[in-house]
Amino acid sequence: MRALWALILTACLITATLLAAAAIDHRDPGREILAPNDGWASFSTGTTGGANAADNQVYTVHNRQELIAALNNGIYPPPSSTPSTLPKIIYVDGTIDANVDDNNQPLTCADYFRNGYTLEAYLATYDPAIWGKVIPGGPLESARVASQQAQQARVRIRVGSNTTIVGVGKNAVIRGAWFDIRGTAGVANSRTNIIVRNLTFQDTFVIGTQPMTRFRCGIRIMSGSITTLSRIRKPQTAPCRSILAVSSKSMTERSTSPTPRIW
């Protein structure tokens, strides 16, 4: 009899262990949160991101257009430059390239050039031996700025408050984009409660915001309650390598906790 009870108890323990393991394996990272003061860049009240999203605010995206739409209540093109603040969960499946048109076809640097800008003309015009050691100005510099703004309109991804963006599996990639989570200048906490995790960022190239300089990786995280558990990789393919140089840098420019917590 004792042997029977021991066998039953063992079977129950094995079953409970298997069920617990299955629950862990099937947990939804989009619904996970950070408790108050828990983890890197956590906030005093905790970071929930889009964990409370309604079913119609849960998206799986595969390209730039789908990502932009998910950040704006499913609408593309977005009605304004201010992204939705409704709780939302966005699952990134595969690689999303920002340097594409609305048909997801690749764009090169030449596609962004405006008003006669080319690198060759720019370097020839503003060669210090000819122009002197002063800040470039005039029509060609204005053309460069217009070209930079044309590309920024494609690669700058505005992320609103109360958002979770999480990669699916081990190979989710954001290529050529930067997530703008800075908020509105002068408006406290205008972007807050954002979670970005399980993503690899690659090849963030931008036609220069300042002439004749090198440019760092464009992932910018600067305000509010933000948890970022992703990676930046050095450029592997460079659609604008001929005019740009990018160096990898830590994703954090401001955080409220000194030690990252990977979860």
Beta strands, then each sheet from edge to edge (+ up, - down):
strand 1: 58-61
strand 2: 88-92
strand 3: 95-97
strand 4: 156-158
strand 5: 163-167
strand 6: 173-175
strand 7: 178-180
strand 8: 194-202
strand 9: 215-216
strand 10: 226-232
strand 11: 246-247
sheet 1: 1+ 2+ 5+ 8+ 6+ 3+
sheet 2: 1+ 2+ 5+ 8+ 10+
sheet 3: 4+ 7+
sheet 4: 9+ 11+
end
